[in-house]
Amino acid sequence: MRLCILAAMMIVLSYLGCMAQYYPAPPPIRPEKEPDLQLQLRSAKSDLEKAGIQLQLCNLYFNKPFKKKADLQAALRYAKEAAVTSEKWHAPITYNTAQLFVADILGDWNDLDSAEKMLPLVNDTAKIDLLLMLSYKYRFREGATALQLEKSLALAEQARLFSIRLHQPQKEVFALIDIAAAHVEQEKPGTEQELLALLGKCRTTGFLNTQYIYSVLTQLGFVKGDNAKMMHYALETIRSMKSTRDSLAAGDFYLWLAVAYDHADEYAQAIEYSRLAIEGYALHAGELGLPEAAFRYVSSLRKLNKLSEALKVALQIVKKYPPENVYDETVYNSMIGNIYRDKKQYDKAEPYFLRAYETGKKLDELQTIVNRDLGEMYVESHQYAKARPYLNRALTGPGTTPSFRGYLHYLLYRVDSAAGNYLAAMEHLHRNHKQVDSGLAESKQRDVQKLLIQYETLKKEDSIKIKDHNIALLNQKAVFQQSKLDKSSLLIRITISGVFLLIVIATLLYWQYRIKKQANQVVTQKNETLKRLVTEKEWLVKEVHHRVKNNLHTLLGLLESQASHLKDEGLAAVEVSQHRIFAMSLIHQKLYQSEDIRTILMDRYIAEFVQYLGDRFEGENVAHFVLELEPIQLAVSQAIPVALIINEAVTNSMKYAFPDKRPGIITIGMHNNGEQITLLLTDNGVGMRESSTSPKAGSLGLELMKGLTKELHGRVEFTNDSGTKITIVFDQYPAFVRYEEASDSEKEEV
């Protein structure tokens, strides 16, 4: 698996030339020094002085953060001029440095064959530097193959042997880093132990820049899917970078930490470190690049549902850092298109996705993401025929994960259902369920890793507290010993009876201590057992809710398929059943997604459910919903009847209250009046009356609302007040009270 598959948009690695200090190279010269260097070049008194200034200008142009063709051409011109002058005057150091810059620039242009042919032109330590540069760039060559990875390993091994022969221990460390990084790419077993041993070697050789080793360990954690280790090593990378004040690769280091926080669902932290990564890339290029950091920044904002802020940030980044190549254009267009899609502004999203599709045709794995995004947008906007080819191409594209493929099957299920291909639709739905189960396991694994990260943090904090406590104890011991010396003459006079009394007291205290310790151990063991049992129970209950939700959604899919064969009353009955089933399905979905598996937060639930009903009746009327909801938590036994009552009331209002599609308002309110809950459902329609278009007094919907109110142990009132008004009042009982009532009734029956 290629390392460059970084979350969703780090799938393709853009080649960026001199990647920070990943191999030995002169420190970069900042662009603001160019005027002074040009002045010095014009006033140089000798050819060798001029060659030295030309190398500085070459360094400046080569290390500009955004690799423009004109800058690299200027750098190459200065390097070649310096090489000719230094060869003429027999200045080997200047000559070797100039040739290294020429090779580095050729590597930027992906002409590694020409760069490799320059090995015979340099000698001694310069040959080591060129071997290390070639090893690095073969590994990160665009579209690098397994054969090229082997080439990278061979070059790094040559550099290691030359370093040992010429007694260059720090260059040997660079070579070992390259070898280990290639092993990460190859997913070779034992690579982590290899890198940890290399950290030990750094202490003996005086190699301080261990952030480059920790960065490779971070990438190894990503490849293995071990987010706990990935987070640990990413934090160690930043710590080492700050301690050495070597921030040339800050963009890469901060971006990897942002990825770790994103995988831990810590989106605020991911946003902050993505921002720092952008600042780092604005100063110096890296393995990855600014477009990936920008996409991560905006993606985290989207996950927090801050869509307006995400759009503002995206447009600012594109304006400040315009795209330099087709890769940048593809990432930027996809980034903005996804924001508009989240905002359901499909007419604005489509042009961005289509531009991303056109510019990214040669970027295979990135094209997979663009195909998915286009297909998803067309499904959401009900353009199913347009969606199918993009979804099929995404399904067969490279670099996909089980959860990714599962979602594609769900989208294709919707496409086939709309087209009447029911057998194909059911096959896609079946495959979706298999992948969803796999995704749930991955989600559980991420939760476990998140807990491990928290545990490791607490363990470190406890270790610091223990050290502070030990220091305090040592100080107390020193004070006690001094006091003991001062009072030694008094202690000599203590009688045998006093000594005996102290022994008795000490024995009693020790005996009490042993009893208390044993009791604490028993309590601790029981507590751990109880915690484990409670945790297992909660996982099992969540799994049950998840399975119930899946089964209800399958039933919805079957009803939707059946509805295409029905008309008039049969179709209406199926639609009503679909609404009732979705109401219960949403309850179970909220339960398995929530930490509290006994109660439902009704204001959030009702808002989402009402949005669903509004979407289902879209086009039939223009009724507007007004929600006046307090944050009330209800037990599952109360939440389901309330949801079904709301479904019946809203459905009746949408169907009968506003004839001829006239506009209207439907108000849903829920308020807490001490120990009672008031549910108020009103509309400003024609009101309840006996007619051919209104529900009869004895209709199933009204009888169902009465029955559900009776299940709530409440009362219901139907009135006409400028429309229909339904008032339901019932007592609020927490989940555990219902459970105890049920348990007591079972005991009485026994």
TAZI-V647991 format. One record per residue. N is the residue number from 0. RES is the residue in three letters. SS is DSSP state (2 for helix, 1 for strand, 0 for the rest). PHI is phi in degrees with one decimal (* if undefined). Layout:
BEGIN
[[N RES SS PHI] [N RES SS PHI]]
END
This chain:
BEGIN
[[0 MET 0 *] [1 ARG 0 -73.9] [2 LEU 0 -62.8] [3 CYS 0 -73.3] [4 ILE 0 -79.5] [5 LEU 1 -104.2] [6 ALA 0 55.0] [7 ALA 0 -88.9] [8 MET 0 -111.8] [9 MET 1 -97.4] [10 ILE 0 -75.6] [11 VAL 0 -118.6] [12 LEU 0 -95.8] [13 SER 0 -77.6] [14 TYR 0 -80.4] [15 LEU 0 -124.6] [16 GLY 0 72.7] [17 CYS 0 -64.1] [18 MET 0 -93.2] [19 ALA 0 51.9] [20 GLN 0 -102.7] [21 TYR 0 -79.0] [22 TYR 0 -150.5] [23 PRO 0 -59.5] [24 ALA 0 -159.3] [25 PRO 0 -60.4] [26 PRO 0 -58.3] [27 PRO 0 -62.6] [28 ILE 0 -103.0] [29 ARG 0 -70.1] [30 PRO 2 -60.3] [31 GLU 2 -67.6] [32 LYS 2 -86.7] [33 GLU 2 -59.2] [34 PRO 2 -57.9] [35 ASP 2 -63.2] [36 LEU 2 -66.1] [37 GLN 2 -64.6] [38 LEU 2 -65.3] [39 GLN 2 -65.0] [40 LEU 2 -63.6] [41 ARG 2 -68.9] [42 SER 0 -103.5] [43 ALA 0 -62.6] [44 LYS 0 -95.4] [45 SER 0 -142.9] [46 ASP 2 -63.7] [47 LEU 2 -67.9] [48 GLU 2 -63.1] [49 LYS 2 -63.2] [50 ALA 2 -63.4] [51 GLY 2 -63.2] [52 ILE 2 -69.1] [53 GLN 2 -62.4] [54 LEU 2 -66.0] [55 GLN 2 -65.3] [56 LEU 2 -66.1] [57 CYS 2 -59.7] [58 ASN 2 -57.8] [59 LEU 2 -61.1] [60 TYR 2 -67.3] [61 PHE 2 -67.4] [62 ASN 0 -98.7] [63 LYS 0 -62.6] [64 PRO 0 -61.5] [65 PHE 0 -110.2] [66 LYS 0 -72.8] [67 LYS 0 -90.3] [68 LYS 2 -59.7] [69 ALA 2 -63.5] [70 ASP 2 -65.0] [71 LEU 2 -67.5] [72 GLN 2 -65.5] [73 ALA 2 -65.2] [74 ALA 2 -61.7] [75 LEU 2 -64.6] [76 ARG 2 -62.2] [77 TYR 2 -64.6] [78 ALA 2 -65.0] [79 LYS 2 -66.5] [80 GLU 2 -64.3] [81 ALA 2 -65.7] [82 ALA 2 -65.4] [83 VAL 2 -63.5] [84 THR 2 -64.6] [85 SER 2 -66.6] [86 GLU 2 -68.5] [87 LYS 2 -62.9] [88 TRP 0 -98.1] [89 HIS 0 56.3] [90 ALA 0 -112.4] [91 PRO 2 -63.5] [92 ILE 2 -64.1] [93 THR 2 -62.4] [94 TYR 2 -62.2] [95 ASN 2 -62.8] [96 THR 2 -62.6] [97 ALA 2 -63.1] [98 GLN 2 -67.0] [99 LEU 2 -63.9] [100 PHE 2 -64.7] [101 VAL 2 -59.2] [102 ALA 2 -63.9] [103 ASP 2 -62.2] [104 ILE 2 -66.5] [105 LEU 2 -59.8] [106 GLY 2 -63.4] [107 ASP 2 -60.7] [108 TRP 0 -85.8] [109 ASN 0 65.1] [110 ASP 0 -100.4] [111 LEU 2 -72.3] [112 ASP 2 -63.1] [113 SER 2 -66.8] [114 ALA 2 -64.5] [115 GLU 2 -67.7] [116 LYS 0 -68.4] [117 MET 0 -87.2] [118 LEU 2 -56.2] [119 PRO 2 -67.9] [120 LEU 2 -81.8] [121 VAL 0 -115.7] [122 ASN 0 -140.3] [123 ASP 2 51.9] [124 THR 2 -66.3] [125 ALA 2 -62.6] [126 LYS 2 -65.3] [127 ILE 2 -61.6] [128 ASP 2 -60.6] [129 LEU 2 -67.8] [130 LEU 2 -61.9] [131 LEU 2 -65.8] [132 MET 2 -62.6] [133 LEU 2 -64.3] [134 SER 2 -59.8] [135 TYR 2 -62.7] [136 LYS 2 -76.3] [137 TYR 2 -65.1] [138 ARG 2 -67.9] [139 PHE 0 -106.2] [140 ARG 0 -66.4] [141 GLU 0 -59.4] [142 GLY 0 71.6] [143 ALA 0 -59.7] [144 THR 0 -103.2] [145 ALA 2 -60.9] [146 LEU 2 -64.9] [147 GLN 2 -70.9] [148 LEU 2 -64.0] [149 GLU 2 -62.4] [150 LYS 2 -62.1] [151 SER 2 -60.3] [152 LEU 2 -62.5] [153 ALA 2 -63.8] [154 LEU 2 -66.6] [155 ALA 2 -65.0] [156 GLU 2 -65.8] [157 GLN 2 -60.8] [158 ALA 2 -63.5] [159 ARG 2 -64.3] [160 LEU 2 -65.9] [161 PHE 2 -62.6] [162 SER 2 -64.4] [163 ILE 2 -65.6] [164 ARG 2 -65.5] [165 LEU 0 -97.8] [166 HIS 0 56.9] [167 GLN 0 -118.4] [168 PRO 2 -64.2] [169 GLN 2 -71.2] [170 LYS 2 -68.9] [171 GLU 2 -62.7] [172 VAL 2 -62.9] [173 PHE 2 -57.9] [174 ALA 2 -64.2] [175 LEU 2 -66.6] [176 ILE 2 -63.3] [177 ASP 2 -61.1] [178 ILE 2 -63.6] [179 ALA 2 -65.3] [180 ALA 2 -63.4] [181 ALA 2 -65.3] [182 HIS 2 -64.7] [183 VAL 2 -62.4] [184 GLU 2 -57.9] [185 GLN 0 -84.1] [186 GLU 0 55.8] [187 LYS 0 -77.2] [188 PRO 0 -61.9] [189 GLY 0 84.0] [190 THR 2 -67.5] [191 GLU 2 -63.4] [192 GLN 2 -63.6] [193 GLU 2 -61.5] [194 LEU 2 -72.4] [195 LEU 2 -65.8] [196 ALA 2 -64.8] [197 LEU 2 -65.4] [198 LEU 2 -61.4] [199 GLY 2 -64.7] [200 LYS 2 -66.3] [201 CYS 2 -61.1] [202 ARG 2 -67.1] [203 THR 2 -84.1] [204 THR 2 -94.9] [205 GLY 0 79.4] [206 PHE 0 -79.0] [207 LEU 0 -92.6] [208 ASN 0 -80.9] [209 THR 0 -71.5] [210 GLN 2 -60.7] [211 TYR 2 -72.5] [212 ILE 2 -76.4] [213 TYR 2 -62.2] [214 SER 2 -64.7] [215 VAL 2 -65.7] [216 LEU 2 -63.4] [217 THR 2 -60.8] [218 GLN 2 -65.0] [219 LEU 2 -64.4] [220 GLY 2 -61.2] [221 PHE 2 -64.8] [222 VAL 2 -61.5] [223 LYS 2 -79.5] [224 GLY 0 73.2] [225 ASP 0 -97.5] [226 ASN 2 -69.3] [227 ALA 2 -63.4] [228 LYS 2 -68.9] [229 MET 2 -58.8] [230 MET 2 -64.9] [231 HIS 2 -60.9] [232 TYR 2 -71.4] [233 ALA 2 -64.3] [234 LEU 2 -65.8] [235 GLU 2 -65.3] [236 THR 2 -60.5] [237 ILE 2 -64.6] [238 ARG 2 -61.5] [239 SER 2 -66.1] [240 MET 2 -60.8] [241 LYS 2 -70.3] [242 SER 2 -69.2] [243 THR 2 -91.6] [244 ARG 0 58.4] [245 ASP 0 -103.5] [246 SER 0 -103.7] [247 LEU 0 -63.7] [248 ALA 0 -105.7] [249 ALA 2 -58.7] [250 GLY 2 -57.7] [251 ASP 2 -62.8] [252 PHE 2 -63.8] [253 TYR 2 -67.6] [254 LEU 2 -67.1] [255 TRP 2 -62.5] [256 LEU 2 -66.2] [257 ALA 2 -61.7] [258 VAL 2 -62.7] [259 ALA 2 -61.9] [260 TYR 2 -66.8] [261 ASP 2 -64.2] [262 HIS 2 -67.3] [263 ALA 0 -90.0] [264 ASP 0 61.0] [265 GLU 0 -99.1] [266 TYR 2 -72.0] [267 ALA 2 -62.2] [268 GLN 2 -67.2] [269 ALA 2 -62.4] [270 ILE 2 -63.3] [271 GLU 2 -62.0] [272 TYR 2 -75.8] [273 SER 2 -65.6] [274 ARG 2 -62.8] [275 LEU 2 -64.4] [276 ALA 2 -63.7] [277 ILE 2 -60.4] [278 GLU 2 -62.6] [279 GLY 2 -65.9] [280 TYR 2 -68.4] [281 ALA 2 -68.3] [282 LEU 2 -98.8] [283 HIS 0 -158.5] [284 ALA 0 -67.9] [285 GLY 0 -144.6] [286 GLU 0 -62.1] [287 LEU 0 -95.6] [288 GLY 0 -170.7] [289 LEU 2 -62.1] [290 PRO 2 -58.4] [291 GLU 2 -64.4] [292 ALA 2 -65.0] [293 ALA 2 -63.0] [294 PHE 2 -63.3] [295 ARG 2 -63.3] [296 TYR 2 -57.8] [297 VAL 2 -66.9] [298 SER 2 -61.1] [299 SER 2 -66.6] [300 LEU 2 -62.5] [301 ARG 2 -64.1] [302 LYS 2 -66.5] [303 LEU 0 -88.0] [304 ASN 0 63.9] [305 LYS 0 -96.2] [306 LEU 2 -73.0] [307 SER 2 -64.3] [308 GLU 2 -64.8] [309 ALA 2 -61.3] [310 LEU 2 -64.5] [311 LYS 2 -61.9] [312 VAL 2 -63.3] [313 ALA 2 -61.1] [314 LEU 2 -66.6] [315 GLN 2 -64.8] [316 ILE 2 -65.2] [317 VAL 2 -62.7] [318 LYS 2 -70.1] [319 LYS 2 -76.3] [320 TYR 0 -125.9] [321 PRO 0 -59.6] [322 PRO 0 -65.3] [323 GLU 0 -101.6] [324 ASN 0 -156.9] [325 VAL 2 -65.2] [326 TYR 2 -62.8] [327 ASP 2 -59.4] [328 GLU 2 -60.7] [329 THR 2 -64.2] [330 VAL 2 -64.2] [331 TYR 2 -63.0] [332 ASN 2 -63.1] [333 SER 2 -64.1] [334 MET 2 -60.7] [335 ILE 2 -72.1] [336 GLY 2 -58.7] [337 ASN 2 -66.0] [338 ILE 2 -65.1] [339 TYR 2 -63.4] [340 ARG 2 -64.9] [341 ASP 2 -61.2] [342 LYS 0 -81.8] [343 LYS 0 62.7] [344 GLN 0 -98.9] [345 TYR 2 -68.0] [346 ASP 2 -65.4] [347 LYS 2 -86.4] [348 ALA 2 -72.3] [349 GLU 2 -57.6] [350 PRO 2 -60.5] [351 TYR 2 -66.5] [352 PHE 2 -64.8] [353 LEU 2 -66.8] [354 ARG 2 -65.7] [355 ALA 2 -62.3] [356 TYR 2 -64.0] [357 GLU 2 -69.3] [358 THR 2 -73.7] [359 GLY 0 -100.2] [360 LYS 0 -62.0] [361 LYS 0 -92.1] [362 LEU 0 -105.3] [363 ASP 2 -53.0] [364 GLU 2 -72.2] [365 LEU 2 -67.6] [366 GLN 2 -64.2] [367 THR 2 -59.1] [368 ILE 2 -64.8] [369 VAL 2 -63.6] [370 ASN 2 -59.5] [371 ARG 2 -60.5] [372 ASP 2 -62.6] [373 LEU 2 -63.2] [374 GLY 2 -60.7] [375 GLU 2 -63.0] [376 MET 2 -62.7] [377 TYR 2 -66.8] [378 VAL 2 -65.7] [379 GLU 2 -62.0] [380 SER 0 -93.0] [381 HIS 0 63.4] [382 GLN 0 -101.6] [383 TYR 2 -66.0] [384 ALA 2 -63.3] [385 LYS 2 -70.2] [386 ALA 2 -71.3] [387 ARG 2 -55.9] [388 PRO 2 -62.4] [389 TYR 2 -69.3] [390 LEU 2 -67.3] [391 ASN 2 -64.0] [392 ARG 2 -66.0] [393 ALA 2 -65.6] [394 LEU 2 -66.4] [395 THR 0 -99.1] [396 GLY 0 -77.2] [397 PRO 0 -80.4] [398 GLY 0 76.4] [399 THR 0 -90.2] [400 THR 0 -109.0] [401 PRO 2 -56.4] [402 SER 2 -65.6] [403 PHE 2 -62.5] [404 ARG 2 -66.1] [405 GLY 2 -61.1] [406 TYR 2 -67.8] [407 LEU 2 -62.0] [408 HIS 2 -63.2] [409 TYR 2 -64.3] [410 LEU 2 -63.8] [411 LEU 2 -67.7] [412 TYR 2 -60.1] [413 ARG 2 -67.1] [414 VAL 2 -64.1] [415 ASP 2 -66.8] [416 SER 2 -61.8] [417 ALA 2 -64.8] [418 ALA 2 -85.9] [419 GLY 0 83.8] [420 ASN 0 -88.6] [421 TYR 2 -71.5] [422 LEU 2 -64.3] [423 ALA 2 -64.1] [424 ALA 2 -63.1] [425 MET 2 -66.8] [426 GLU 2 -64.6] [427 HIS 2 -65.4] [428 LEU 2 -65.4] [429 HIS 2 -62.1] [430 ARG 2 -65.9] [431 ASN 2 -62.2] [432 HIS 2 -63.5] [433 LYS 2 -62.2] [434 GLN 2 -71.8] [435 VAL 2 -63.5] [436 ASP 2 -61.0] [437 SER 2 -64.4] [438 GLY 2 -64.8] [439 LEU 2 -63.8] [440 ALA 2 -62.9] [441 GLU 2 -63.0] [442 SER 2 -63.3] [443 LYS 2 -62.5] [444 GLN 2 -62.3] [445 ARG 2 -63.5] [446 ASP 2 -62.9] [447 VAL 2 -63.1] [448 GLN 2 -64.6] [449 LYS 2 -62.7] [450 LEU 2 -65.0] [451 LEU 2 -62.7] [452 ILE 2 -62.3] [453 GLN 2 -63.5] [454 TYR 2 -64.0] [455 GLU 2 -62.0] [456 THR 2 -64.2] [457 LEU 2 -63.5] [458 LYS 2 -63.9] [459 LYS 2 -65.1] [460 GLU 2 -63.5] [461 ASP 2 -63.5] [462 SER 2 -62.0] [463 ILE 2 -65.3] [464 LYS 2 -63.0] [465 ILE 2 -64.9] [466 LYS 2 -62.9] [467 ASP 2 -62.9] [468 HIS 2 -65.4] [469 ASN 2 -63.6] [470 ILE 2 -62.4] [471 ALA 2 -62.6] [472 LEU 2 -64.5] [473 LEU 2 -63.8] [474 ASN 2 -63.6] [475 GLN 2 -63.7] [476 LYS 2 -65.0] [477 ALA 2 -63.4] [478 VAL 2 -62.9] [479 PHE 2 -65.1] [480 GLN 2 -64.3] [481 GLN 2 -64.7] [482 SER 2 -64.6] [483 LYS 2 -64.9] [484 LEU 2 -64.4] [485 ASP 2 -66.0] [486 LYS 0 -107.8] [487 SER 2 -60.5] [488 SER 2 -65.6] [489 LEU 2 -72.9] [490 LEU 2 -65.5] [491 ILE 2 -62.3] [492 ARG 0 -83.6] [493 ILE 0 -67.1] [494 THR 0 -81.6] [495 ILE 2 -62.0] [496 SER 2 -64.2] [497 GLY 2 -65.3] [498 VAL 2 -62.2] [499 PHE 2 -61.1] [500 LEU 2 -63.0] [501 LEU 2 -63.7] [502 ILE 2 -63.1] [503 VAL 2 -62.4] [504 ILE 2 -62.7] [505 ALA 2 -62.0] [506 THR 2 -62.6] [507 LEU 2 -63.2] [508 LEU 2 -62.7] [509 TYR 2 -64.4] [510 TRP 2 -62.6] [511 GLN 2 -63.4] [512 TYR 2 -60.9] [513 ARG 2 -63.6] [514 ILE 2 -63.0] [515 LYS 2 -64.6] [516 LYS 2 -64.1] [517 GLN 2 -63.6] [518 ALA 2 -62.9] [519 ASN 2 -63.2] [520 GLN 2 -63.5] [521 VAL 2 -63.2] [522 VAL 2 -63.2] [523 THR 2 -62.3] [524 GLN 2 -62.4] [525 LYS 2 -65.1] [526 ASN 2 -61.7] [527 GLU 2 -63.3] [528 THR 2 -63.0] [529 LEU 2 -62.3] [530 LYS 2 -59.9] [531 ARG 2 -62.8] [532 LEU 2 -64.8] [533 VAL 2 -63.8] [534 THR 2 -62.1] [535 GLU 2 -62.4] [536 LYS 2 -64.0] [537 GLU 2 -63.3] [538 TRP 2 -62.0] [539 LEU 2 -64.4] [540 VAL 2 -64.0] [541 LYS 2 -61.8] [542 GLU 2 -63.4] [543 VAL 2 -62.4] [544 HIS 2 -59.6] [545 HIS 2 -64.2] [546 ARG 2 -64.6] [547 VAL 2 -61.7] [548 LYS 2 -60.1] [549 ASN 2 -60.9] [550 ASN 2 -64.3] [551 LEU 2 -65.1] [552 HIS 2 -67.3] [553 THR 2 -61.6] [554 LEU 2 -61.6] [555 LEU 2 -60.5] [556 GLY 2 -62.3] [557 LEU 2 -65.4] [558 LEU 2 -64.1] [559 GLU 2 -64.6] [560 SER 2 -64.4] [561 GLN 2 -67.0] [562 ALA 2 -63.0] [563 SER 0 -66.2] [564 HIS 0 -100.1] [565 LEU 0 -113.0] [566 LYS 0 -137.3] [567 ASP 2 50.4] [568 GLU 2 -65.8] [569 GLY 2 -62.6] [570 LEU 2 -64.0] [571 ALA 2 -62.8] [572 ALA 2 -63.8] [573 VAL 2 -64.7] [574 GLU 2 -63.3] [575 VAL 2 -60.9] [576 SER 2 -61.9] [577 GLN 2 -59.7] [578 HIS 2 -62.8] [579 ARG 2 -66.5] [580 ILE 2 -65.5] [581 PHE 2 -63.9] [582 ALA 2 -58.1] [583 MET 2 -72.3] [584 SER 2 -61.9] [585 LEU 2 -65.9] [586 ILE 2 -58.6] [587 HIS 2 -64.9] [588 GLN 2 -62.9] [589 LYS 2 -63.6] [590 LEU 2 -68.7] [591 TYR 2 -77.5] [592 GLN 2 -88.6] [593 SER 0 -99.2] [594 GLU 0 -71.8] [595 ASP 0 -95.6] [596 ILE 0 -92.7] [597 ARG 0 -107.3] [598 THR 1 -130.4] [599 ILE 1 -121.3] [600 LEU 1 -82.6] [601 MET 2 -71.4] [602 ASP 2 -63.2] [603 ARG 2 -70.1] [604 TYR 2 -62.7] [605 ILE 2 -62.8] [606 ALA 2 -59.8] [607 GLU 2 -69.5] [608 PHE 2 -68.1] [609 VAL 2 -65.9] [610 GLN 2 -61.6] [611 TYR 2 -60.8] [612 LEU 2 -63.8] [613 GLY 2 -60.8] [614 ASP 2 -64.8] [615 ARG 2 -67.6] [616 PHE 0 -96.9] [617 GLU 1 -61.3] [618 GLY 0 96.7] [619 GLU 0 -82.0] [620 ASN 1 -156.5] [621 VAL 0 -119.2] [622 ALA 1 -65.8] [623 HIS 1 -112.1] [624 PHE 1 -95.3] [625 VAL 1 -121.9] [626 LEU 1 -107.6] [627 GLU 1 -120.8] [628 LEU 1 -117.7] [629 GLU 0 -93.1] [630 PRO 0 -71.8] [631 ILE 0 -111.6] [632 GLN 1 -102.2] [633 LEU 1 -119.6] [634 ALA 1 -68.1] [635 VAL 2 -58.6] [636 SER 2 -65.0] [637 GLN 2 -99.3] [638 ALA 2 -64.1] [639 ILE 2 -66.0] [640 PRO 2 -59.4] [641 VAL 2 -61.2] [642 ALA 2 -61.4] [643 LEU 2 -68.5] [644 ILE 2 -62.8] [645 ILE 2 -60.6] [646 ASN 2 -59.1] [647 GLU 2 -65.1] [648 ALA 2 -65.7] [649 VAL 2 -66.0] [650 THR 2 -60.5] [651 ASN 2 -60.9] [652 SER 2 -64.4] [653 MET 2 -64.3] [654 LYS 2 -82.2] [655 TYR 2 -118.3] [656 ALA 2 -78.4] [657 PHE 0 -128.3] [658 PRO 2 -66.9] [659 ASP 2 59.0] [660 LYS 2 56.9] [661 ARG 0 -76.3] [662 PRO 0 -68.3] [663 GLY 1 -160.7] [664 ILE 1 -128.0] [665 ILE 1 -115.1] [666 THR 1 -110.0] [667 ILE 1 -122.1] [668 GLY 1 -127.8] [669 MET 1 -141.1] [670 HIS 1 -133.2] [671 ASN 1 -101.0] [672 ASN 1 -110.5] [673 GLY 0 75.8] [674 GLU 0 -95.0] [675 GLN 1 -118.9] [676 ILE 1 -114.0] [677 THR 1 -111.0] [678 LEU 1 -108.8] [679 LEU 1 -119.2] [680 LEU 1 -124.9] [681 THR 1 -133.4] [682 ASP 1 -142.7] [683 ASN 0 -104.8] [684 GLY 0 -89.1] [685 VAL 0 -78.9] [686 GLY 0 85.3] [687 MET 0 -88.4] [688 ARG 0 -152.1] [689 GLU 0 -77.5] [690 SER 0 -157.6] [691 SER 0 -73.9] [692 THR 0 -112.7] [693 SER 0 -118.2] [694 PRO 0 -69.2] [695 LYS 0 -73.6] [696 ALA 0 -57.8] [697 GLY 0 -103.2] [698 SER 0 -68.2] [699 LEU 2 -61.3] [700 GLY 2 -59.8] [701 LEU 2 -67.1] [702 GLU 2 -63.2] [703 LEU 2 -65.2] [704 MET 2 -65.1] [705 LYS 2 -64.5] [706 GLY 2 -64.1] [707 LEU 2 -67.5] [708 THR 2 -63.9] [709 LYS 2 -64.0] [710 GLU 2 -63.9] [711 LEU 0 -81.0] [712 HIS 0 60.0] [713 GLY 0 -123.1] [714 ARG 1 -130.2] [715 VAL 1 -127.7] [716 GLU 1 -135.3] [717 PHE 1 -108.9] [718 THR 1 -137.0] [719 ASN 1 -105.9] [720 ASP 0 -141.9] [721 SER 0 55.8] [722 GLY 0 132.1] [723 THR 1 -92.0] [724 LYS 1 -133.4] [725 ILE 1 -118.5] [726 THR 1 -118.7] [727 ILE 1 -126.1] [728 VAL 1 -122.1] [729 PHE 1 -149.3] [730 ASP 1 -79.2] [731 GLN 0 -95.8] [732 TYR 0 -120.8] [733 PRO 0 -65.6] [734 ALA 2 -58.3] [735 PHE 2 -71.0] [736 VAL 2 -67.7] [737 ARG 2 -58.7] [738 TYR 2 -64.3] [739 GLU 2 -66.7] [740 GLU 2 -61.5] [741 ALA 2 -62.9] [742 SER 2 -64.7] [743 ASP 2 -64.5] [744 SER 2 -65.3] [745 GLU 2 -63.8] [746 LYS 2 -64.2] [747 GLU 2 -64.7] [748 GLU 2 -63.5] [749 VAL 0 -64.1]]
END
